[in-house]
Amino acid sequence: MDLSKGAEVCVTGGTGYIASCLIQALLQRGYKVRTTARNPDDRAKTGFLWELPGATERLEIVGAELLEEGTFDEAVHGVHTVFHTACPVVYDPNGDPEVSMLNPALKGNLNVLRACTKSHSIQRVVMTSSCSAIRYDHNRRPEDPPLSESVWSSPEYCRDHKMWYALAKTLAEKEAFEFAAREGLNLVVICPSFVIGPSLTPIPTSTVFLILDLLRGRAQEYPNKRIGFVHIDDVVTAHVLAMEVPEAHGRYICSSDVAHFGDIMSMLKTKYPKLQTPTRCSDMPPGDDIHHKMDTTKIKKLGLTEFKSIEQMFDDMLRSLHEKHLESL
Ligand SMILES: NC(=O)c1ccc[n+]([C@@H]2O[C@H](COP(=O)([O-])OP(=O)(O)OC[C@H]3O[C@@H](n4cnc5c(N)ncnc54)[C@H](OP(=O)(O)O)[C@@H]3O)[C@@H](O)[C@H]2O)c1
């Protein structure tokens, strides 16, 4: 792959938690970055991207909406690699999941991938999927061996447990691999677990928003959820390796340790006694609390040899929230 200095790449959804940190890293490494936003002129959402070192000289922001056919054509034209990260993560649980979650994830995915087939410069597409596309199945048992990239979540399990995000990520990733095989696209997929760490966005989004909600004393309960956690820095490194290592292929689990939210709340309360973390577990039906381990052998071979600890993830996130939002929200 020709990754000469100054090669141009595209990152979809630049206003997002992962995408903005990735853009920062790519600019630091000397790449030219074209990113997308639903409204590039909305300075409240995109202004912080212009403050990143190198942005004035090497960043471009173009408009694109996942549900509008063809809007990514311009964004990906002429670039070397497309990082497709844009996708809703937090959605209204009382709304229609098909409208808020499944449509943007599935139609949006194909919209981006179709755009990639029209630009002959693209050597690789790196898509952000999720461990949610791996770990849910009626047959899963706590004593199972660590889950590897060969395992897929069962759409039936996701539907039965109303896990619309997991369903969307599973279907979207499967469809992406089928599309890529058919159209000859070089697709590499990163599957992060629950991402924690410092954030660049001026307004907390995604998992930062969800955690902040648990720390502000407003939530009465923490979720009955056992999940892998991963530091944002490791997620960014995984995406960069997926582009820069020519042999990268298929999907890569990107996850540090697995823990229950109850363990996280206890850890935070001990370390930061002033935080108003909930002490009661929600009585949401079981299904998201299964003991499991993630097998990270493949990504370690790619070059991400060590994951940051859960403690460091939360220390770094709290420092960042303290600097930016926690006191004011
Ligand atoms: N955070 C995690 O723990 C985690 C874990 C595993 C996988 N992931 C995956 O990583 C990717 C990025 O997640 P994130 O945590 O960075 O989420 P985020 O902060 O909520 O960012 C999502 C991005 O997608 C954009 N987007 C959403 N709907 C869109 C639409 N209809 N048209 C155009 N853009 C749209 C958002 O734009 P607006 O700003 O305009 O809304 C935003 O830029 C997603 O694919 C997510 O599934 C995240």
The ligand as an SDF file (V2000), in Angstrom:
LIG
                    3D

 48 52  0  0  0  0  0  0  0  0999 V2000
  -18.1660    4.1940   21.8260 N   0  0  0  0  0  0  0  0  0  0  0  0
  -18.1290    2.8670   21.9170 C   0  0  0  0  0  0  0  0  0  0  0  0
  -18.0470    2.2960   23.0070 O   0  0  0  0  0  0  0  0  0  0  0  0
  -18.1350    2.0190   20.6890 C   0  0  0  0  0  0  0  0  0  0  0  0
  -17.8360    0.6560   20.8520 C   0  0  0  0  0  0  0  0  0  0  0  0
  -17.8260   -0.1620   19.7410 C   0  0  0  0  0  0  0  0  0  0  0  0
  -18.0930    0.3540   18.4930 C   0  0  0  0  0  0  0  0  0  0  0  0
  -18.3790    1.6780   18.3580 N   0  0  0  0  0  0  0  0  0  0  0  0
  -18.6470    2.1630   17.0060 C   0  0  0  0  0  0  0  0  0  0  0  0
  -17.7540    3.2130   16.7190 O   0  0  0  0  0  0  0  0  0  0  0  0
  -18.3590    4.1390   15.8250 C   0  0  0  0  0  0  0  0  0  0  0  0
  -18.2620    5.5310   16.4060 C   0  0  0  0  0  0  0  0  0  0  0  0
  -18.8710    5.5300   17.6830 O   0  0  0  0  0  0  0  0  0  0  0  0
  -18.6850    6.7350   18.6850 P   0  0  0  0  0  0  0  0  0  0  0  0
  -18.6210    6.1490   20.0300 O   0  0  0  0  0  0  0  0  0  0  0  0
  -17.5960    7.6310   18.2310 O   0  0  0  0  0  0  0  0  0  0  0  0
  -20.1200    7.4490   18.5210 O   0  0  0  0  0  0  0  0  0  0  0  0
  -20.5380    8.9920   18.4950 P   0  0  0  0  0  0  0  0  0  0  0  0
  -19.6240    9.8000   19.3090 O   0  0  0  0  0  0  0  0  0  0  0  0
  -21.9800    9.0150   18.8460 O   0  0  0  0  0  0  0  0  0  0  0  0
  -20.3600    9.3770   16.9710 O   0  0  0  0  0  0  0  0  0  0  0  0
  -21.2400    8.9000   15.9990 C   0  0  0  0  0  0  0  0  0  0  0  0
  -20.9930    9.6770   14.7220 C   0  0  0  0  0  0  0  0  0  0  0  0
  -21.8990    9.1800   13.7300 O   0  0  0  0  0  0  0  0  0  0  0  0
  -22.5610   10.2890   13.1650 C   0  0  0  0  0  0  0  0  0  0  0  0
  -23.8920    9.9470   12.7100 N   0  0  0  0  0  0  0  0  0  0  0  0
  -24.8970    9.3460   13.4030 C   0  0  0  0  0  0  0  0  0  0  0  0
  -26.0000    9.2500   12.6370 N   0  0  0  0  0  0  0  0  0  0  0  0
  -25.6760    9.8060   11.4410 C   0  0  0  0  0  0  0  0  0  0  0  0
  -26.3830   10.0190   10.2310 C   0  0  0  0  0  0  0  0  0  0  0  0
  -27.6720    9.6400   10.0850 N   0  0  0  0  0  0  0  0  0  0  0  0
  -25.7300   10.6080    9.1890 N   0  0  0  0  0  0  0  0  0  0  0  0
  -24.4540   11.0080    9.3220 C   0  0  0  0  0  0  0  0  0  0  0  0
  -23.7250   10.8410   10.4460 N   0  0  0  0  0  0  0  0  0  0  0  0
  -24.3350   10.2460   11.4860 C   0  0  0  0  0  0  0  0  0  0  0  0
  -22.6470   11.3080   14.2820 C   0  0  0  0  0  0  0  0  0  0  0  0
  -22.9280   12.5790   13.7310 O   0  0  0  0  0  0  0  0  0  0  0  0
  -23.6870   13.7240   14.5970 P   0  0  0  0  0  0  0  0  0  0  0  0
  -22.6340   14.3400   15.4650 O   0  0  0  0  0  0  0  0  0  0  0  0
  -24.2430   14.6290   13.5750 O   0  0  0  0  0  0  0  0  0  0  0  0
  -24.7520   13.0130   15.3910 O   0  0  0  0  0  0  0  0  0  0  0  0
  -21.2610   11.1730   14.8700 C   0  0  0  0  0  0  0  0  0  0  0  0
  -20.3400   11.8710   14.0830 O   0  0  0  0  0  0  0  0  0  0  0  0
  -19.7960    3.6550   15.6310 C   0  0  0  0  0  0  0  0  0  0  0  0
  -19.8270    2.8910   14.4540 O   0  0  0  0  0  0  0  0  0  0  0  0
  -20.0290    2.7700   16.8450 C   0  0  0  0  0  0  0  0  0  0  0  0
  -21.0050    1.7730   16.5830 O   0  0  0  0  0  0  0  0  0  0  0  0
  -18.4060    2.5250   19.4380 C   0  0  0  0  0  0  0  0  0  0  0  0
  1  2  1  0
  2  3  2  0
  2  4  1  0
  4  5  1  0
  4 48  2  0
  5  6  2  0
  6  7  1  0
  7  8  2  0
  8  9  1  0
  8 48  1  0
  9 10  1  0
  9 46  1  0
 10 11  1  0
 11 12  1  0
 11 44  1  0
 12 13  1  0
 13 14  1  0
 14 15  2  0
 14 16  1  0
 14 17  1  0
 17 18  1  0
 18 19  2  0
 18 20  1  0
 18 21  1  0
 21 22  1  0
 22 23  1  0
 23 24  1  0
 23 42  1  0
 24 25  1  0
 25 26  1  0
 25 36  1  0
 26 27  1  0
 26 35  1  0
 27 28  2  0
 28 29  1  0
 29 30  1  0
 29 35  2  0
 30 31  1  0
 30 32  2  0
 32 33  1  0
 33 34  2  0
 34 35  1  0
 36 37  1  0
 36 42  1  0
 37 38  1  0
 38 39  2  0
 38 40  1  0
 38 41  1  0
 42 43  1  0
 44 45  1  0
 44 46  1  0
 46 47  1  0
M  CHG  2   8   1  16  -1
M  END
$$$$
